[in-house]
Amino acid sequence: AIKYCETRPKINIKSYDKENHIYIEIEDNGIGIKQEYLNQIFEKYFRVPTGDVHNVKGFGIGLSTVKSIIDSIHGEIKVKSKPGQGSTFIIKLPFCKESEL
């Protein structure tokens, strides 16, 4: 979120529980992501095309790693985003009972 912001970054994090799941929402005021790329951003090595110039350093492995970890604990991650308005990532995790620890 910090890397992909053209102004002073604002990141809001909220969490809540609902229907035996814990939700974590991370909202930013970054550059946003075009709708056509939203289904690809969790793929390993994918970077949203920016033409010949990549102002932000990276390898395209961050979000795929996050998704892999979340999948491994039977969670879900989704994103809502609009170019110029930022992104919201929603993570849904199952409750873990003390007896399962």
C-alpha positions in Angstrom: 0.0 0.0 0.0 2.8 2.4 0.8 4.8 1.6 -2.4 1.8 2.3 -4.6 0.7 5.7 -3.4 1.4 9.0 -5.1 0.5 11.1 -2.1 0.9 10.7 1.6 -0.2 7.1 2.3 -3.3 6.5 4.4 -3.9 2.9 5.5 -6.9 1.9 7.5 -7.1 -1.5 9.1 -10.2 -2.9 10.7 -11.1 -6.3 12.0 -14.4 -7.9 13.0 -15.9 -11.3 13.5 -18.9 -12.6 11.6 -20.4 -16.1 11.2 -17.5 -18.0 12.7 -14.8 -16.1 10.8 -12.5 -13.3 11.5 -12.3 -10.5 8.8 -9.4 -8.1 8.4 -9.8 -5.3 5.9 -6.9 -3.2 4.7 -7.9 -0.1 2.9 -5.5 2.4 1.2 -5.5 5.6 -0.8 -3.1 4.3 -3.4 -3.2 4.4 -7.2 -5.7 1.5 -7.3 -5.9 -1.4 -9.8 -7.9 -1.6 -13.0 -10.7 -4.1 -13.0 -9.1 -6.1 -15.8 -6.1 -7.0 -13.6 -7.9 -7.8 -10.3 -8.2 -11.5 -11.1 -4.4 -11.7 -11.8 -2.8 -9.8 -8.9 -2.5 -13.0 -6.7 -0.6 -14.9 -9.4 3.1 -15.4 -8.8 5.4 -12.9 -10.6 2.4 -10.9 -12.0 2.8 -7.1 -12.0 0.2 -4.7 -13.3 1.5 -3.4 -16.6 2.8 0.2 -16.6 4.3 0.4 -20.0 8.1 0.5 -20.3 8.6 2.2 -16.9 8.4 0.5 -13.5 8.6 3.2 -10.9 8.1 0.7 -8.1 10.6 -2.0 -7.4 9.4 -5.5 -6.9 9.2 -9.0 -8.3 5.5 -9.7 -8.2 5.6 -12.3 -5.4 4.2 -10.4 -2.4 0.5 -10.9 -3.0 1.0 -14.5 -4.2 2.8 -15.3 -1.0 0.1 -13.7 1.1 -2.6 -15.7 -0.8 -0.6 -18.9 -0.4 -0.4 -18.4 3.4 -4.1 -17.6 3.7 -5.1 -20.6 1.6 -2.9 -22.9 3.7 -5.1 -22.0 6.8 -8.3 -22.3 4.8 -8.9 -18.6 4.5 -9.8 -16.3 1.6 -8.5 -13.0 0.3 -10.4 -10.7 -2.0 -9.7 -7.2 -3.3 -11.9 -4.3 -4.3 -10.2 -1.5 -6.2 -10.7 1.5 -8.5 -7.9 3.4 -10.3 -7.2 6.6 -8.6 -9.3 5.7 -5.5 -7.2 3.0 -3.8 -7.8 -0.6 -2.9 -9.4 -2.6 -0.1 -8.1 -6.1 0.6 -10.5 -8.3 2.6 -9.1 -11.3 4.4 -11.5 -14.0 5.8 -10.0 -16.5 8.3 -11.8 -19.3 10.1 -12.0 -19.2 13.9 -9.6 -21.6 15.6 -10.9 -23.2 18.7 -8.6 -23.6 21.6 -8.9 -27.4 21.3 -7.5 -27.2 17.8 -4.3 -25.4 18.9 
